[in-house]
Amino acid sequence: MEKEVAIRKVQKSDLLYIVNIERVSFGKDAFSLRQFKYLLQSSNCYFFSATLNGIPVGYLILLKRKGSKALRIYSIAIDSNHRGKGIAYRLIELAKKTAVEADFKRLTLEVSEINHAAIDLYRKVGFIPIGTKPNYYHDGSSALLMAKGL
């Protein structure tokens, strides 16, 4: 019997699953295992895993920058077999809660201008476009910058 998705801090044993989710989700723009190991150790990072029966099916990385009042959603991805089940929404809610508890005033993120499903989700939870970064991704697409006040 399948259990409900649980969200917890990432464990080292989660990283190989997360790398696979990352590769499928982001292709040539994907982070490497080495980058994830670095983020796991970083004091400027909040790193969470969404697990089903103990196996990661999604993750969220939040980055804080000294002196900034914004917490950045650095990366979020859900295994392709588990999309559309509200997991990303739950991770974004956790991002908002984490930001408020740490006294940040807003959340920011970058998303590919061609990732319409993600953009729609971010708009639904209150993010608004605040700018673009041209030719940001490997495929030449621009990044849409979005923010949400808390």
C-alpha positions as CSV (number, residue, x, y, z in Angstrom):
1,M,0.0,0.0,0.0
2,E,1.3,3.4,-1.0
3,K,1.8,5.9,1.8
4,E,1.3,9.6,1.7
5,V,4.2,11.8,0.5
6,A,6.4,12.9,3.4
7,I,8.7,15.9,3.3
8,R,11.9,16.0,5.2
9,K,15.4,17.4,5.1
10,V,17.5,15.8,2.4
11,Q,19.7,12.9,3.5
12,K,22.9,11.9,1.7
13,S,21.2,8.6,0.7
14,D,18.6,10.7,-1.2
15,L,21.1,12.3,-3.6
16,L,21.2,9.6,-6.3
17,Y,17.4,9.6,-6.6
18,I,17.5,13.4,-6.7
19,V,20.2,13.4,-9.4
20,N,17.9,11.2,-11.6
21,I,14.9,13.5,-11.0
22,E,17.1,16.4,-11.9
23,R,18.4,14.9,-15.2
24,V,14.9,13.9,-16.4
25,S,13.6,17.4,-15.4
26,F,16.3,19.6,-16.7
27,G,18.4,17.8,-19.2
28,K,21.6,19.6,-20.1
29,D,20.9,22.3,-17.4
30,A,20.8,19.6,-14.6
31,F,23.0,19.9,-11.6
32,S,25.6,17.2,-11.0
33,L,25.9,14.9,-8.0
34,R,28.9,17.0,-6.9
35,Q,26.8,20.2,-6.9
36,F,24.1,18.5,-4.9
37,K,26.7,17.3,-2.3
38,Y,28.0,20.9,-2.0
39,L,24.4,22.2,-1.5
40,L,23.7,19.6,1.1
41,Q,26.7,20.9,3.1
42,S,26.1,24.6,2.6
43,S,25.0,26.7,5.5
44,N,23.2,29.0,3.0
45,C,20.9,26.3,1.8
46,Y,17.7,24.7,2.9
47,F,17.4,21.3,1.1
48,F,14.2,19.2,1.3
49,S,13.1,15.9,-0.1
50,A,9.5,14.8,-0.8
51,T,9.5,11.0,-0.3
52,L,7.0,8.2,-1.0
53,N,7.6,5.0,0.9
54,G,11.0,6.4,1.8
55,I,12.1,7.1,-1.8
56,P,12.6,10.7,-3.0
57,V,10.0,11.7,-5.7
58,G,10.8,15.4,-5.6
59,Y,13.0,18.0,-3.9
60,L,13.3,21.7,-3.1
61,I,16.4,23.8,-2.7
62,L,16.2,27.3,-1.1
63,L,19.2,29.6,-1.0
64,K,19.7,32.5,1.3
65,R,22.2,35.3,0.6
66,K,23.7,37.4,3.4
67,G,22.0,40.7,3.8
68,S,19.1,39.8,1.4
69,K,15.5,39.9,2.5
70,A,14.6,37.4,-0.3
71,L,14.8,33.7,-0.1
72,R,15.4,32.1,-3.5
73,I,13.8,28.9,-4.7
74,Y,17.0,27.7,-6.4
75,S,15.6,24.5,-7.7
76,I,12.4,22.4,-7.4
77,A,11.6,19.2,-9.3
78,I,9.2,16.3,-9.1
79,D,9.7,12.9,-10.6
80,S,7.8,12.7,-13.9
81,N,5.7,9.8,-12.6
82,H,4.5,11.8,-9.7
83,R,3.7,15.2,-11.2
84,G,0.2,16.6,-11.0
85,K,-0.4,15.2,-7.5
86,G,0.2,18.4,-5.5
87,I,3.8,17.6,-4.4
88,A,5.3,20.8,-5.9
89,Y,2.5,22.8,-4.3
90,R,3.4,21.3,-0.9
91,L,7.1,22.1,-1.4
92,I,6.2,25.7,-2.4
93,E,4.1,26.0,0.8
94,L,7.1,24.7,2.8
95,A,9.3,27.4,1.0
96,K,6.9,30.1,2.1
97,K,6.8,28.8,5.7
98,T,10.6,28.5,5.9
99,A,11.0,32.0,4.5
100,V,8.5,33.5,7.0
101,E,10.1,31.7,10.0
102,A,13.6,32.9,8.9
103,D,12.2,36.5,8.6
104,F,12.5,36.8,4.8
105,K,10.2,39.3,3.1
106,R,9.8,37.6,-0.2
107,L,10.5,34.5,-2.3
108,T,12.1,34.7,-5.7
109,L,12.8,32.2,-8.5
110,E,13.8,31.7,-12.1
111,V,11.9,29.5,-14.5
112,S,12.3,28.8,-18.2
113,E,9.9,30.9,-20.2
114,I,8.9,27.7,-22.0
115,N,8.0,25.8,-18.8
116,H,4.3,26.7,-18.9
117,A,3.2,24.2,-16.3
118,A,5.6,25.6,-13.7
119,I,4.8,29.2,-14.6
120,D,1.1,28.4,-14.2
121,L,1.7,26.8,-10.8
122,Y,3.8,29.8,-9.6
123,R,1.1,32.2,-10.7
124,K,-1.5,30.2,-8.9
125,V,0.4,30.5,-5.6
126,G,0.9,34.2,-6.0
127,F,4.2,34.7,-7.8
128,I,4.4,37.6,-10.3
129,P,6.9,38.2,-13.1
130,I,9.5,40.8,-12.3
131,G,12.0,40.4,-15.2
132,T,13.8,38.2,-17.6
133,K,17.3,36.8,-18.2
134,P,17.8,36.4,-21.9
135,N,19.3,33.1,-23.2
136,Y,19.7,31.8,-19.7
137,Y,19.2,28.1,-20.4
138,H,21.2,25.6,-22.5
139,D,18.4,25.5,-25.1
140,G,18.6,29.3,-25.5
141,S,15.4,30.0,-23.7
142,S,15.2,32.9,-21.4
143,A,14.5,32.8,-17.6
144,L,11.4,34.4,-16.3
145,L,12.2,36.0,-12.9
146,M,9.3,35.8,-10.5
147,A,8.7,37.0,-6.9
148,K,6.1,36.6,-4.1
149,G,5.8,38.9,-1.1
150,L,5.3,37.3,2.2
